[in-house]
């Protein structure tokens, strides 16, 4: 995946037809630890590093967190280096490296994805990340963002920007359920990434949808009915793009 070393990756840019010509810039150990912390990587995760270079992110996660990892990399020399490094670190049983184009590779089993690409490459990857990763999957990018997909969290470390996104469920549409008060609630929702807007009804009466917050496959709603103090709070969980559970508080 990576070809040339550049001194300033933050300011590196390419023309749109050079998406694959991404520079290899090793990630500092402190930044790697911050990325893994930001994604809350643990032993139950499956970590995919897209453009894995010499494998240092995956090896660090395997050594320190017992995390299983897969690296996708186009450069066979980098893969050889990564495999040798994993062997020396005695984590070769936890990590694997695949020689493949990141735009063709299957990364759908990931629970965490790490990136150190360019913003143009991130944007080109964005549709696949949104459609093929399971809701709730965490994505962390070193230095480069995702265009108009706003990060859920952003961290600055010694002048380096780290971005985190949580893949949202696709929940645009109409959803109905019965509340604890026996009334029928209905919402019609529009969605742009994790940002949710919409309208709400209690029975056939329009009410106020005051807040809607989506984290992965979990949607928190605040609905205010007739009276100023009548705030209803619902947590809707989705599975396979269907409403799965409802908790009212």
C-alpha contacts under 8 A as a table, 3 or more apart, distances in Angstrom:
res1	aa1	res2	aa2	distance
1	X	20	X	6.49
1	X	21	X	7.23
1	X	22	X	6.58
1	X	51	X	5.59
1	X	53	X	7.37
1	X	73	X	5.20
1	X	74	X	4.29
1	X	75	X	5.42
1	X	101	X	7.32
2	X	20	X	7.78
2	X	21	X	6.55
2	X	22	X	5.05
2	X	23	X	5.01
2	X	24	X	4.66
2	X	51	X	7.22
2	X	53	X	6.83
2	X	73	X	7.98
2	X	74	X	7.48
2	X	75	X	6.70
3	X	21	X	6.37
3	X	22	X	6.32
3	X	23	X	5.31
3	X	24	X	5.92
3	X	75	X	8.00
4	X	22	X	7.43
4	X	23	X	4.67
4	X	24	X	5.65
5	X	23	X	5.39
5	X	24	X	5.22
5	X	25	X	5.73
6	X	9	X	6.31
6	X	12	X	7.78
6	X	23	X	6.38
6	X	24	X	7.54
6	X	25	X	6.82
8	X	11	X	5.76
8	X	12	X	6.37
9	X	12	X	4.90
9	X	23	X	7.85
9	X	25	X	7.39
9	X	143	X	7.87
10	X	143	X	6.16
10	X	144	X	7.49
12	X	118	X	7.81
13	X	118	X	7.33
14	X	18	X	6.12
14	X	19	X	7.23
14	X	120	X	7.88
15	X	18	X	5.56
15	X	19	X	7.50
16	X	19	X	6.06
16	X	120	X	7.15
18	X	21	X	5.46
19	X	22	X	6.89
19	X	120	X	7.01
19	X	121	X	5.78
20	X	121	X	7.86
22	X	117	X	6.58
22	X	118	X	7.00
24	X	53	X	6.82
26	X	53	X	7.73
26	X	54	X	7.81
27	X	31	X	6.57
27	X	32	X	6.51
27	X	56	X	7.78
27	X	57	X	7.92
28	X	31	X	5.25
28	X	32	X	6.28
29	X	32	X	5.01
29	X	33	X	6.28
30	X	33	X	5.20
30	X	34	X	6.23
31	X	34	X	4.97
31	X	35	X	6.08
31	X	157	X	7.41
32	X	35	X	5.08
32	X	36	X	6.25
32	X	57	X	6.07
32	X	60	X	7.70
33	X	36	X	5.18
33	X	37	X	6.09
33	X	60	X	7.94
34	X	37	X	5.03
34	X	38	X	5.97
35	X	38	X	5.07
35	X	39	X	6.29
35	X	114	X	7.95
35	X	140	X	6.48
35	X	141	X	7.83
35	X	142	X	7.57
35	X	162	X	7.04
36	X	39	X	5.20
36	X	40	X	5.98
36	X	41	X	5.41
36	X	61	X	7.24
37	X	40	X	4.76
37	X	41	X	6.42
38	X	41	X	7.93
38	X	140	X	7.47
38	X	164	X	7.14
39	X	112	X	7.06
39	X	138	X	6.05
39	X	139	X	7.16
39	X	140	X	6.50
39	X	164	X	7.13
41	X	45	X	6.39
41	X	61	X	7.55
41	X	65	X	7.34
41	X	67	X	7.45
41	X	112	X	7.36
42	X	45	X	5.61
42	X	65	X	5.54
42	X	66	X	7.02
42	X	67	X	5.95
43	X	65	X	5.67
43	X	66	X	4.86
43	X	67	X	4.49
43	X	68	X	7.26
44	X	67	X	6.76
45	X	67	X	5.99
45	X	68	X	6.73
45	X	110	X	7.60
45	X	111	X	5.65
45	X	112	X	6.81
46	X	67	X	6.59
46	X	68	X	5.26
46	X	69	X	5.64
46	X	70	X	7.75
46	X	109	X	7.13
46	X	110	X	5.08
46	X	111	X	5.29
46	X	112	X	6.29
47	X	58	X	7.36
47	X	67	X	7.05
47	X	68	X	6.28
47	X	69	X	4.53
47	X	70	X	6.30
47	X	110	X	5.72
47	X	111	X	6.28
47	X	112	X	4.81
47	X	113	X	5.76
47	X	114	X	7.50
48	X	58	X	7.98
48	X	69	X	5.70
48	X	70	X	4.85
48	X	71	X	5.78
48	X	72	X	7.47
48	X	107	X	6.82
48	X	110	X	5.91
48	X	112	X	6.34
48	X	113	X	4.84
48	X	114	X	6.39
49	X	52	X	5.16
49	X	57	X	7.46
49	X	58	X	7.05
49	X	69	X	7.60
49	X	70	X	6.42
49	X	71	X	4.88
49	X	72	X	6.32
49	X	113	X	5.77
49	X	114	X	4.81
49	X	115	X	6.20
50	X	71	X	6.20
50	X	72	X	5.07
50	X	73	X	6.89
50	X	102	X	6.17
50	X	113	X	7.26
50	X	114	X	6.45
50	X	115	X	5.70
50	X	116	X	7.81
51	X	71	X	6.99
51	X	72	X	5.47
51	X	73	X	4.83
51	X	74	X	7.49
51	X	102	X	6.98
51	X	115	X	7.06
51	X	116	X	7.21
51	X	117	X	7.22
52	X	55	X	5.32
52	X	56	X	7.84
52	X	57	X	7.59
52	X	58	X	7.97
52	X	71	X	5.04
52	X	72	X	5.75
52	X	73	X	5.55
53	X	56	X	7.76
53	X	73	X	6.44
53	X	75	X	7.88
53	X	78	X	5.43
53	X	79	X	7.00
53	X	82	X	7.18
54	X	78	X	5.29
54	X	79	X	6.59
54	X	81	X	5.65
54	X	82	X	4.40
54	X	85	X	7.70
55	X	58	X	5.54
55	X	59	X	6.10
55	X	71	X	6.93
55	X	79	X	7.69
55	X	81	X	7.83
55	X	82	X	4.64
55	X	83	X	7.65
55	X	85	X	7.48
55	X	86	X	7.60
56	X	59	X	5.07
56	X	60	X	5.99
56	X	82	X	7.36
56	X	85	X	7.98
57	X	60	X	5.27
57	X	61	X	6.31
58	X	61	X	5.13
58	X	62	X	6.12
58	X	68	X	8.00
58	X	69	X	5.70
58	X	70	X	7.35
58	X	71	X	7.27
58	X	95	X	6.86
59	X	62	X	5.04
59	X	63	X	5.98
59	X	85	X	7.83
59	X	86	X	6.00
59	X	89	X	7.40
59	X	91	X	6.83
59	X	95	X	7.27
60	X	63	X	5.19
60	X	64	X	5.94
60	X	65	X	7.78
61	X	64	X	5.49
61	X	65	X	5.20
61	X	66	X	6.52
61	X	67	X	5.49
61	X	68	X	7.90
61	X	69	X	7.86
62	X	65	X	5.51
62	X	66	X	4.46
62	X	67	X	4.60
62	X	68	X	6.27
62	X	69	X	7.29
62	X	91	X	6.24
62	X	94	X	6.33
62	X	95	X	7.27
63	X	66	X	5.99
63	X	67	X	7.87
63	X	89	X	7.43
63	X	91	X	6.49
66	X	94	X	7.56
67	X	94	X	6.96
68	X	94	X	4.82
68	X	95	X	5.77
69	X	94	X	6.40
69	X	95	X	4.71
69	X	96	X	6.51
70	X	95	X	5.73
70	X	96	X	4.96
70	X	97	X	5.67
70	X	98	X	7.37
71	X	95	X	7.72
71	X	96	X	6.25
71	X	97	X	4.50
71	X	98	X	6.07
72	X	97	X	6.01
72	X	98	X	5.07
72	X	99	X	6.15
72	X	100	X	6.03
72	X	101	X	7.28
72	X	102	X	6.26
72	X	105	X	7.38
73	X	76	X	7.54
73	X	78	X	7.50
73	X	79	X	6.76
73	X	97	X	7.20
73	X	98	X	6.23
73	X	99	X	5.13
73	X	100	X	5.75
73	X	101	X	6.77
73	X	102	X	7.17
74	X	99	X	5.04
74	X	100	X	5.14
74	X	101	X	5.72
74	X	102	X	7.93
75	X	78	X	5.39
75	X	79	X	6.49
75	X	99	X	6.94
76	X	79	X	4.94
76	X	80	X	6.18
76	X	99	X	6.48
77	X	80	X	5.06
77	X	81	X	6.30
78	X	81	X	5.04
78	X	82	X	6.08
79	X	82	X	4.95
79	X	83	X	6.09
79	X	97	X	6.27
79	X	98	X	7.55
79	X	99	X	7.18
80	X	83	X	5.23
80	X	84	X	6.18
81	X	84	X	5.17
81	X	85	X	6.07
82	X	85	X	5.03
82	X	86	X	6.10
82	X	97	X	7.55
83	X	86	X	5.08
83	X	87	X	6.18
83	X	92	X	7.17
83	X	96	X	7.60
83	X	97	X	7.18
84	X	87	X	5.06
84	X	88	X	6.23
85	X	88	X	5.14
85	X	89	X	6.11
86	X	89	X	4.99
86	X	90	X	6.05
86	X	91	X	5.37
86	X	92	X	5.02
86	X	95	X	7.40
87	X	90	X	4.92
87	X	91	X	6.21
87	X	92	X	5.18
88	X	91	X	7.94
89	X	92	X	7.69
90	X	93	X	7.78
91	X	94	X	5.45
91	X	95	X	6.66
92	X	95	X	5.39
92	X	96	X	7.15
93	X	96	X	7.94
100	X	104	X	7.16
100	X	105	X	6.23
101	X	104	X	5.40
101	X	105	X	6.12
102	X	105	X	5.15
103	X	125	X	6.88
107	X	110	X	5.78
107	X	132	X	7.81
107	X	133	X	7.46
108	X	132	X	5.51
108	X	133	X	5.04
108	X	134	X	7.21
109	X	133	X	7.28
109	X	134	X	7.96
110	X	113	X	6.49
110	X	133	X	6.98
110	X	137	X	7.12
111	X	133	X	7.91
111	X	134	X	7.60
111	X	136	X	7.69
111	X	137	X	4.72
111	X	138	X	6.41
112	X	137	X	5.60
112	X	138	X	4.77
112	X	139	X	5.76
112	X	140	X	7.84
113	X	137	X	7.68
113	X	138	X	6.34
113	X	139	X	4.72
113	X	140	X	6.37
114	X	139	X	5.86
114	X	140	X	4.96
114	X	141	X	5.82
114	X	142	X	7.94
115	X	139	X	7.72
115	X	140	X	6.28
115	X	141	X	4.58
115	X	142	X	6.22
116	X	141	X	5.80
116	X	142	X	5.00
116	X	143	X	7.04
116	X	144	X	7.30
117	X	121	X	6.32
117	X	122	X	6.71
117	X	141	X	7.85
117	X	142	X	7.74
117	X	144	X	6.99
118	X	121	X	5.18
118	X	122	X	6.20
118	X	144	X	5.85
119	X	122	X	4.99
119	X	123	X	6.19
119	X	144	X	4.98
119	X	145	X	5.63
119	X	146	X	6.28
119	X	147	X	7.22
120	X	123	X	5.22
120	X	124	X	6.30
121	X	124	X	5.02
121	X	125	X	6.16
122	X	125	X	5.05
122	X	126	X	5.97
122	X	144	X	7.57
122	X	145	X	7.01
122	X	146	X	5.60
123	X	126	X	4.98
123	X	127	X	7.84
123	X	146	X	5.27
123	X	147	X	6.14
124	X	127	X	7.08
125	X	128	X	5.65
125	X	129	X	6.29
126	X	129	X	5.07
126	X	130	X	6.17
126	X	146	X	7.04
127	X	130	X	5.25
127	X	131	X	6.12
128	X	131	X	5.13
128	X	132	X	5.49
128	X	133	X	7.59
129	X	132	X	5.66
129	X	133	X	5.55
129	X	167	X	7.67
130	X	133	X	6.10
130	X	167	X	6.15
130	X	168	X	7.45
131	X	134	X	7.97
133	X	137	X	6.48
133	X	167	X	7.08
134	X	137	X	5.79
134	X	167	X	6.97
134	X	169	X	7.83
135	X	166	X	7.39
135	X	167	X	4.89
135	X	168	X	5.05
135	X	169	X	4.95
135	X	216	X	4.68
135	X	217	X	5.41
136	X	166	X	5.45
136	X	167	X	5.20
136	X	168	X	6.42
136	X	169	X	7.76
136	X	215	X	6.96
136	X	216	X	3.89
136	X	217	X	6.17
137	X	166	X	5.70
137	X	167	X	5.34
137	X	216	X	7.30
138	X	164	X	6.88
138	X	165	X	5.82
138	X	166	X	4.72
138	X	167	X	6.46
139	X	164	X	5.52
139	X	165	X	5.12
139	X	166	X	6.36
139	X	167	X	7.59
140	X	162	X	6.92
140	X	163	X	5.48
140	X	164	X	4.48
140	X	165	X	6.58
141	X	144	X	6.12
141	X	145	X	6.86
141	X	162	X	5.77
141	X	163	X	5.19
141	X	164	X	6.60
142	X	160	X	7.66
142	X	161	X	6.48
142	X	162	X	4.90
142	X	163	X	6.72
143	X	160	X	6.18
143	X	161	X	4.87
143	X	162	X	5.64
143	X	163	X	7.45
144	X	161	X	7.60
144	X	162	X	7.66
144	X	163	X	7.54
145	X	151	X	7.61
145	X	163	X	6.57
146	X	149	X	5.40
146	X	150	X	7.07
146	X	151	X	7.77
147	X	150	X	7.33
149	X	193	X	6.51
150	X	165	X	7.84
151	X	154	X	6.55
151	X	163	X	5.92
151	X	164	X	5.53
151	X	165	X	5.07
152	X	163	X	7.74
152	X	164	X	5.80
152	X	165	X	5.07
152	X	166	X	6.75
153	X	163	X	6.03
153	X	164	X	5.10
153	X	165	X	6.84
154	X	161	X	7.06
154	X	162	X	5.72
154	X	163	X	4.66
154	X	164	X	6.25
155	X	161	X	5.83
155	X	162	X	5.06
155	X	163	X	6.50
156	X	159	X	6.17
156	X	160	X	5.53
156	X	161	X	4.63
156	X	162	X	6.23
157	X	160	X	5.05
157	X	161	X	6.44
157	X	162	X	7.69
166	X	215	X	6.72
166	X	216	X	5.80
167	X	194	X	7.85
167	X	215	X	7.93
167	X	216	X	5.48
168	X	193	X	6.53
168	X	194	X	5.55
168	X	214	X	6.91
168	X	215	X	6.33
168	X	216	X	4.21
168	X	217	X	6.20
169	X	216	X	5.62
169	X	217	X	4.94
169	X	218	X	7.97
169	X	238	X	7.27
169	X	241	X	6.82
170	X	191	X	7.81
170	X	241	X	6.20
171	X	189	X	7.38
171	X	191	X	7.21
171	X	241	X	6.58
172	X	188	X	7.56
172	X	189	X	5.04
172	X	190	X	4.94
172	X	191	X	5.43
173	X	188	X	5.54
173	X	189	X	5.23
173	X	190	X	6.70
174	X	186	X	7.03
174	X	187	X	5.65
174	X	188	X	4.39
174	X	189	X	6.36
175	X	186	X	5.65
175	X	187	X	5.48
175	X	188	X	6.63
175	X	243	X	7.68
176	X	184	X	7.01
176	X	185	X	5.59
176	X	186	X	4.39
176	X	187	X	6.65
177	X	184	X	5.86
177	X	185	X	5.44
177	X	186	X	6.70
178	X	181	X	7.90
178	X	182	X	5.93
178	X	183	X	5.66
178	X	184	X	4.56
178	X	185	X	6.00
179	X	182	X	5.35
179	X	183	X	5.51
179	X	184	X	6.29
179	X	185	X	6.73
179	X	248	X	7.38
180	X	183	X	7.45
180	X	248	X	7.40
183	X	202	X	6.54
183	X	203	X	5.97
184	X	202	X	5.73
184	X	203	X	4.79
185	X	200	X	7.33
185	X	201	X	5.70
185	X	202	X	4.69
185	X	203	X	6.04
186	X	200	X	5.61
186	X	201	X	5.13
186	X	202	X	6.59
186	X	203	X	7.63
187	X	198	X	6.88
187	X	199	X	5.66
187	X	200	X	4.32
187	X	201	X	6.41
188	X	198	X	5.42
188	X	199	X	5.43
188	X	200	X	6.46
189	X	196	X	6.63
189	X	197	X	5.72
189	X	198	X	4.32
189	X	199	X	6.75
190	X	196	X	5.87
190	X	197	X	5.32
190	X	198	X	5.77
191	X	194	X	6.88
191	X	195	X	5.81
191	X	196	X	4.81
191	X	197	X	6.56
192	X	195	X	5.22
192	X	196	X	6.65
194	X	213	X	7.67
194	X	214	X	5.65
194	X	215	X	7.17
194	X	216	X	8.00
195	X	213	X	7.22
195	X	214	X	7.07
196	X	212	X	5.91
196	X	213	X	6.73
196	X	214	X	7.13
197	X	212	X	6.84
198	X	209	X	7.03
199	X	206	X	7.88
199	X	207	X	7.73
199	X	208	X	7.06
199	X	209	X	5.85
200	X	206	X	6.06
200	X	207	X	5.55
200	X	208	X	6.24
200	X	209	X	5.65
200	X	223	X	7.41
201	X	204	X	6.03
201	X	205	X	5.31
201	X	206	X	4.37
201	X	207	X	5.16
201	X	208	X	7.88
202	X	205	X	5.28
202	X	206	X	6.44
202	X	207	X	6.43
202	X	225	X	7.42
207	X	223	X	7.01
207	X	224	X	6.21
207	X	225	X	5.22
207	X	226	X	7.19
208	X	223	X	5.61
208	X	224	X	5.12
208	X	225	X	6.54
209	X	212	X	7.43
209	X	221	X	7.36
209	X	222	X	6.10
209	X	223	X	4.67
209	X	224	X	6.57
210	X	221	X	7.69
210	X	222	X	5.46
210	X	223	X	5.71
210	X	224	X	6.76
211	X	220	X	7.76
211	X	221	X	5.65
211	X	222	X	5.04
211	X	223	X	7.31
212	X	219	X	6.89
212	X	220	X	5.65
212	X	221	X	4.67
212	X	222	X	6.61
213	X	219	X	5.65
213	X	220	X	5.10
213	X	221	X	6.67
214	X	217	X	7.17
214	X	218	X	5.79
214	X	219	X	4.43
214	X	220	X	6.38
215	X	218	X	5.24
215	X	219	X	6.38
216	X	219	X	7.98
217	X	237	X	5.73
217	X	238	X	5.22
217	X	239	X	7.05
218	X	235	X	6.82
218	X	236	X	5.81
218	X	237	X	4.60
218	X	238	X	6.50
219	X	235	X	5.63
219	X	236	X	5.06
219	X	237	X	6.31
220	X	233	X	7.36
220	X	234	X	5.90
220	X	235	X	4.56
220	X	236	X	6.43
221	X	233	X	5.72
221	X	234	X	5.16
221	X	235	X	6.30
221	X	236	X	7.89
222	X	231	X	6.61
222	X	232	X	5.68
222	X	233	X	4.66
222	X	234	X	6.55
223	X	231	X	5.72
223	X	232	X	5.03
223	X	233	X	6.40
224	X	227	X	7.51
224	X	228	X	7.32
224	X	229	X	7.81
224	X	230	X	5.68
224	X	231	X	4.44
224	X	232	X	6.05
225	X	228	X	7.56
225	X	230	X	5.66
225	X	231	X	6.63
225	X	232	X	7.66
226	X	230	X	6.90
227	X	230	X	5.21
228	X	231	X	7.62
232	X	248	X	7.50
232	X	249	X	7.09
233	X	248	X	5.79
233	X	249	X	5.35
234	X	246	X	6.74
234	X	247	X	5.62
234	X	248	X	4.53
234	X	249	X	6.34
235	X	246	X	5.68
235	X	247	X	5.07
235	X	248	X	6.45
236	X	243	X	6.99
236	X	244	X	7.42
236	X	245	X	5.86
236	X	246	X	4.66
236	X	247	X	6.59
237	X	243	X	6.17
237	X	244	X	5.48
237	X	245	X	5.16
237	X	246	X	6.46
238	X	241	X	5.98
238	X	242	X	5.37
238	X	243	X	4.57
238	X	244	X	4.94
238	X	245	X	7.07
239	X	242	X	5.31
239	X	243	X	6.46
239	X	244	X	5.78
